[in-house]
């Protein structure tokens, strides 16, 4: 059995999620779910590993779509 390569991140440079302004904005309900709203977020994570190499999110993966759904009252 061969040992898997590993990496240890030792320093965080950036860890942000940029959200759009949602208050007082009008959004279309998702066509597949009339109780959901799609919101696009942008993420930025940058770290340094134990060898001093910098890592970041692939630019193609920075934008993430999430679905806001109604929360049931408890």
N, CA, C and O atoms as a GROMACS GRO file, in nm:
protein
  296
    1UNK      N    1   0.084  -0.118   0.000
    1UNK     CA    2   0.000   0.000   0.000
    1UNK      C    3   0.089   0.125   0.000
    1UNK      O    4   0.178   0.138   0.084
    2UNK      N    5   0.065   0.215  -0.093
    2UNK     CA    6   0.146   0.337  -0.100
    2UNK      C    7   0.084   0.445  -0.013
    2UNK      O    8  -0.038   0.452   0.005
    3UNK      N    9   0.169   0.529   0.040
    3UNK     CA   10   0.124   0.638   0.124
    3UNK      C   11   0.074   0.753   0.036
    3UNK      O   12   0.141   0.791  -0.060
    4UNK      N   13  -0.041   0.806   0.070
    4UNK     CA   14  -0.098   0.918  -0.006
    4UNK      C   15  -0.021   1.046   0.026
    4UNK      O   16   0.021   1.067   0.140
    5UNK      N   17  -0.004   1.131  -0.074
    5UNK     CA   18   0.057   1.261  -0.051
    5UNK      C   19  -0.037   1.344   0.035
    5UNK      O   20  -0.159   1.335   0.023
    6UNK      N   21   0.021   1.424   0.121
    6UNK     CA   22  -0.060   1.510   0.208
    6UNK      C   23  -0.007   1.652   0.204
    6UNK      O   24   0.103   1.677   0.155
    7UNK      N   25  -0.086   1.743   0.254
    7UNK     CA   26  -0.046   1.882   0.261
    7UNK      C   27  -0.106   1.942   0.388
    7UNK      O   28  -0.214   1.902   0.431
    8UNK      N   29  -0.036   2.036   0.447
    8UNK     CA   30  -0.086   2.105   0.566
    8UNK      C   31  -0.086   2.254   0.537
    8UNK      O   32   0.017   2.311   0.502
    9UNK      N   33  -0.202   2.316   0.552
    9UNK     CA   34  -0.211   2.461   0.537
    9UNK      C   35  -0.183   2.523   0.673
    9UNK      O   36  -0.242   2.485   0.774
   10UNK      N   37  -0.092   2.619   0.674
   10UNK     CA   38  -0.045   2.675   0.801
   10UNK      C   39  -0.086   2.821   0.822
   10UNK      O   40  -0.079   2.871   0.934
   11UNK      N   41  -0.128   2.888   0.716
   11UNK     CA   42  -0.164   3.029   0.730
   11UNK      C   43  -0.280   3.061   0.637
   11UNK      O   44  -0.283   3.021   0.521
   12UNK      N   45  -0.376   3.135   0.690
   12UNK     CA   46  -0.490   3.179   0.610
   12UNK      C   47  -0.469   3.325   0.572
   12UNK      O   48  -0.451   3.410   0.659
   13UNK      N   49  -0.471   3.353   0.442
   13UNK     CA   50  -0.452   3.490   0.394
   13UNK      C   51  -0.588   3.557   0.376
   13UNK      O   52  -0.606   3.673   0.411
   14UNK      N   53  -0.682   3.482   0.321
   14UNK     CA   54  -0.814   3.537   0.288
   14UNK      C   55  -0.918   3.426   0.301
   14UNK      O   56  -0.893   3.311   0.263
   15UNK      N   57  -1.033   3.460   0.355
   15UNK     CA   58  -1.144   3.366   0.362
   15UNK      C   59  -1.272   3.448   0.365
   15UNK      O   60  -1.322   3.483   0.472
   16UNK      N   61  -1.324   3.479   0.247
   16UNK     CA   62  -1.438   3.569   0.236
   16UNK      C   63  -1.546   3.510   0.147
   16UNK      O   64  -1.520   3.434   0.054
   17UNK      N   65  -1.668   3.548   0.178
   17UNK     CA   66  -1.781   3.522   0.090
   17UNK      C   67  -1.846   3.658   0.066
   17UNK      O   68  -1.893   3.724   0.160
   18UNK      N   69  -1.848   3.699  -0.058
   18UNK     CA   70  -1.907   3.827  -0.094
   18UNK      C   71  -2.052   3.801  -0.134
   18UNK      O   72  -2.078   3.729  -0.230
   19UNK      N   73  -2.143   3.860  -0.061
   19UNK     CA   74  -2.284   3.838  -0.088
   19UNK      C   75  -2.344   3.960  -0.154
   19UNK      O   76  -2.304   4.073  -0.126
   20UNK      N   77  -2.440   3.938  -0.242
   20UNK     CA   78  -2.506   4.054  -0.303
   20UNK      C   79  -2.598   4.120  -0.201
   20UNK      O   80  -2.638   4.059  -0.102
   21UNK      N   81  -2.628   4.244  -0.225
   21UNK     CA   82  -2.725   4.312  -0.140
   21UNK      C   83  -2.861   4.250  -0.165
   21UNK      O   84  -2.906   4.244  -0.279
   22UNK      N   85  -2.928   4.203  -0.061
   22UNK     CA   86  -3.056   4.137  -0.080
   22UNK      C   87  -3.173   4.215  -0.020
   22UNK      O   88  -3.288   4.192  -0.057
   23UNK      N   89  -3.145   4.305   0.072
   23UNK     CA   90  -3.254   4.381   0.132
   23UNK      C   91  -3.309   4.482   0.033
   23UNK      O   92  -3.234   4.548  -0.039
   24UNK      N   93  -3.441   4.493   0.032
   24UNK     CA   94  -3.512   4.586  -0.057
   24UNK      C   95  -3.489   4.558  -0.205
   24UNK      O   96  -3.506   4.647  -0.288
   25UNK      N   97  -3.449   4.435  -0.240
   25UNK     CA   98  -3.435   4.393  -0.378
   25UNK      C   99  -3.547   4.296  -0.413
   25UNK      O  100  -3.598   4.226  -0.325
   26UNK      N  101  -3.586   4.290  -0.540
   26UNK     CA  102  -3.689   4.197  -0.585
   26UNK      C  103  -3.622   4.083  -0.660
   26UNK      O  104  -3.539   4.105  -0.748
   27UNK      N  105  -3.658   3.960  -0.625
   27UNK     CA  106  -3.600   3.841  -0.685
   27UNK      C  107  -3.710   3.754  -0.743
   27UNK      O  108  -3.820   3.746  -0.689
   28UNK      N  109  -3.679   3.688  -0.855
   28UNK     CA  110  -3.772   3.590  -0.912
   28UNK      C  111  -3.760   3.462  -0.832
   28UNK      O  112  -3.651   3.421  -0.793
   29UNK      N  113  -3.876   3.398  -0.809
   29UNK     CA  114  -3.873   3.267  -0.745
   29UNK      C  115  -3.819   3.167  -0.845
   29UNK      O  116  -3.843   3.180  -0.965
   30UNK      N  117  -3.746   3.067  -0.797
   30UNK     CA  118  -3.688   2.966  -0.885
   30UNK      C  119  -3.800   2.891  -0.957
   30UNK      O  120  -3.900   2.853  -0.896
   31UNK      N  121  -3.785   2.872  -1.086
   31UNK     CA  122  -3.892   2.808  -1.164
   31UNK      C  123  -3.915   2.664  -1.122
   31UNK      O  124  -4.026   2.613  -1.139
   32UNK      N  125  -3.814   2.598  -1.069
   32UNK     CA  126  -3.831   2.459  -1.027
   32UNK      C  127  -3.888   2.447  -0.887
   32UNK      O  128  -3.936   2.341  -0.848
   33UNK      N  129  -3.882   2.554  -0.810
   33UNK     CA  130  -3.933   2.552  -0.672
   33UNK      C  131  -3.986   2.691  -0.639
   33UNK      O  132  -3.908   2.784  -0.616
   34UNK      N  133  -4.118   2.707  -0.637
   34UNK     CA  134  -4.175   2.840  -0.612
   34UNK      C  135  -4.150   2.892  -0.471
   34UNK      O  136  -4.192   3.003  -0.438
   35UNK      N  137  -4.083   2.816  -0.389
   35UNK     CA  138  -4.052   2.861  -0.254
   35UNK      C  139  -3.902   2.884  -0.235
   35UNK      O  140  -3.854   2.887  -0.121
   36UNK      N  141  -3.828   2.899  -0.346
   36UNK     CA  142  -3.683   2.917  -0.337
   36UNK      C  143  -3.638   3.035  -0.423
   36UNK      O  144  -3.702   3.068  -0.523
   37UNK      N  145  -3.529   3.096  -0.382
   37UNK     CA  146  -3.469   3.207  -0.456
   37UNK      C  147  -3.322   3.173  -0.478
   37UNK      O  148  -3.253   3.131  -0.385
   38UNK      N  149  -3.274   3.192  -0.600
   38UNK     CA  150  -3.132   3.169  -0.629
   38UNK      C  151  -3.054   3.298  -0.606
   38UNK      O  152  -3.092   3.405  -0.653
   39UNK      N  153  -2.944   3.285  -0.534
   39UNK     CA  154  -2.855   3.398  -0.507
   39UNK      C  155  -2.714   3.354  -0.546
   39UNK      O  156  -2.671   3.244  -0.511
   40UNK      N  157  -2.644   3.440  -0.617
   40UNK     CA  158  -2.506   3.408  -0.656
   40UNK      C  159  -2.410   3.476  -0.559
   40UNK      O  160  -2.419   3.596  -0.536
   41UNK      N  161  -2.318   3.398  -0.504
   41UNK     CA  162  -2.217   3.449  -0.412
   41UNK      C  163  -2.080   3.436  -0.478
   41UNK      O  164  -2.060   3.356  -0.569
   42UNK      N  165  -1.987   3.517  -0.431
   42UNK     CA  166  -1.849   3.504  -0.479
   42UNK      C  167  -1.762   3.472  -0.358
   42UNK      O  168  -1.772   3.538  -0.255
   43UNK      N  169  -1.676   3.371  -0.372
   43UNK     CA  170  -1.591   3.329  -0.261
   43UNK      C  171  -1.445   3.356  -0.292
   43UNK      O  172  -1.404   3.360  -0.408
   44UNK      N  173  -1.367   3.374  -0.188
   44UNK     CA  174  -1.223   3.394  -0.203
   44UNK      C  175  -1.154   3.329  -0.084
   44UNK      O  176  -1.168   3.376   0.029
   45UNK      N  177  -1.080   3.224  -0.109
   45UNK     CA  178  -1.002   3.158  -0.004
   45UNK      C  179  -0.858   3.150  -0.054
   45UNK      O  180  -0.832   3.101  -0.164
   46UNK      N  181  -0.766   3.198   0.027
   46UNK     CA  182  -0.624   3.192  -0.007
   46UNK      C  183  -0.549   3.147   0.118
   46UNK      O  184  -0.569   3.201   0.227
   47UNK      N  185  -0.463   3.047   0.101
   47UNK     CA  186  -0.388   2.992   0.214
   47UNK      C  187  -0.243   2.965   0.172
   47UNK      O  188  -0.210   2.965   0.054
   48UNK      N  189  -0.160   2.944   0.272
   48UNK     CA  190  -0.020   2.909   0.250
   48UNK      C  191   0.004   2.772   0.314
   48UNK      O  192  -0.043   2.746   0.425
   49UNK      N  193   0.077   2.686   0.243
   49UNK     CA  194   0.105   2.554   0.298
   49UNK      C  195   0.237   2.556   0.375
   49UNK      O  196   0.308   2.656   0.378
   50UNK      N  197   0.269   2.443   0.437
   50UNK     CA  198   0.387   2.434   0.523
   50UNK      C  199   0.518   2.454   0.446
   50UNK      O  200   0.622   2.480   0.507
   51UNK      N  201   0.515   2.441   0.313
   51UNK     CA  202   0.634   2.464   0.231
   51UNK      C  203   0.641   2.608   0.181
   51UNK      O  204   0.732   2.644   0.106
   52UNK      N  205   0.545   2.691   0.223
   52UNK     CA  206   0.546   2.832   0.184
   52UNK      C  207   0.476   2.861   0.052
   52UNK      O  208   0.480   2.974   0.004
   53UNK      N  209   0.412   2.760  -0.008
   53UNK     CA  210   0.342   2.780  -0.135
   53UNK      C  211   0.202   2.837  -0.110
   53UNK      O  212   0.133   2.798  -0.017
   54UNK      N  213   0.163   2.930  -0.196
   54UNK     CA  214   0.030   2.993  -0.186
   54UNK      C  215  -0.071   2.914  -0.268
   54UNK      O  216  -0.040   2.863  -0.376
   55UNK      N  217  -0.193   2.904  -0.216
   55UNK     CA  218  -0.303   2.834  -0.282
   55UNK      C  219  -0.423   2.927  -0.286
   55UNK      O  220  -0.443   3.008  -0.195
   56UNK      N  221  -0.504   2.914  -0.392
   56UNK     CA  222  -0.626   2.995  -0.404
   56UNK      C  223  -0.733   2.914  -0.476
   56UNK      O  224  -0.705   2.810  -0.534
   57UNK      N  225  -0.855   2.964  -0.471
   57UNK     CA  226  -0.966   2.899  -0.542
   57UNK      C  227  -0.946   2.919  -0.692
   57UNK      O  228  -0.906   3.026  -0.736
   58UNK      N  229  -0.973   2.815  -0.767
   58UNK     CA  230  -0.970   2.824  -0.913
   58UNK      C  231  -1.068   2.935  -0.954
   58UNK      O  232  -1.183   2.934  -0.910
   59UNK      N  233  -1.027   3.031  -1.037
   59UNK     CA  234  -1.116   3.140  -1.077
   59UNK      C  235  -1.251   3.092  -1.131
   59UNK      O  236  -1.352   3.161  -1.116
   60UNK      N  237  -1.254   2.976  -1.195
   60UNK     CA  238  -1.380   2.924  -1.248
   60UNK      C  239  -1.476   2.879  -1.138
   60UNK      O  240  -1.595   2.864  -1.162
   61UNK      N  241  -1.424   2.858  -1.018
   61UNK     CA  242  -1.505   2.808  -0.906
   61UNK      C  243  -1.541   2.917  -0.805
   61UNK      O  244  -1.604   2.887  -0.704
   62UNK      N  245  -1.503   3.040  -0.830
   62UNK     CA  246  -1.527   3.147  -0.732
   62UNK      C  247  -1.674   3.182  -0.716
   62UNK      O  248  -1.715   3.221  -0.606
   63UNK      N  249  -1.752   3.169  -0.820
   63UNK     CA  250  -1.894   3.203  -0.811
   63UNK      C  251  -1.974   3.078  -0.777
   63UNK      O  252  -1.960   2.973  -0.840
   64UNK      N  253  -2.057   3.092  -0.675
   64UNK     CA  254  -2.137   2.980  -0.625
   64UNK      C  255  -2.282   3.025  -0.620
   64UNK      O  256  -2.312   3.134  -0.572
   65UNK      N  257  -2.372   2.941  -0.670
   65UNK     CA  258  -2.515   2.971  -0.662
   65UNK      C  259  -2.574   2.892  -0.546
   65UNK      O  260  -2.556   2.771  -0.536
   66UNK      N  261  -2.643   2.963  -0.458
   66UNK     CA  262  -2.711   2.899  -0.346
   66UNK      C  263  -2.860   2.924  -0.358
   66UNK      O  264  -2.903   3.018  -0.425
   67UNK      N  265  -2.938   2.840  -0.294
   67UNK     CA  266  -3.084   2.857  -0.294
   67UNK      C  267  -3.130   2.895  -0.154
   67UNK      O  268  -3.104   2.824  -0.057
   68UNK      N  269  -3.197   3.008  -0.145
   68UNK     CA  270  -3.259   3.047  -0.019
   68UNK      C  271  -3.398   2.984  -0.018
   68UNK      O  272  -3.475   3.002  -0.112
   69UNK      N  273  -3.429   2.912   0.088
   69UNK     CA  274  -3.560   2.851   0.099
   69UNK      C  275  -3.630   2.906   0.223
   69UNK      O  276  -3.565   2.955   0.316
   70UNK      N  277  -3.760   2.897   0.223
   70UNK     CA  278  -3.835   2.947   0.337
   70UNK      C  279  -3.808   2.859   0.458
   70UNK      O  280  -3.803   2.737   0.450
   71UNK      N  281  -3.792   2.926   0.570
   71UNK     CA  282  -3.766   2.855   0.695
   71UNK      C  283  -3.899   2.836   0.767
   71UNK      O  284  -3.977   2.930   0.782
   72UNK      N  285  -3.924   2.715   0.810
   72UNK     CA  286  -4.047   2.685   0.882
   72UNK      C  287  -4.042   2.752   1.019
   72UNK      O  288  -3.939   2.752   1.086
   73UNK      N  289  -4.155   2.809   1.059
   73UNK     CA  290  -4.164   2.868   1.194
   73UNK      C  291  -4.167   2.756   1.296
   73UNK      O  292  -4.232   2.654   1.276
   74UNK      N  293  -4.095   2.777   1.405
   74UNK     CA  294  -4.094   2.672   1.508
   74UNK      C  295  -4.185   2.706   1.624
   74UNK      O  296  -4.195   2.629   1.719
   0.00000   0.00000   0.00000
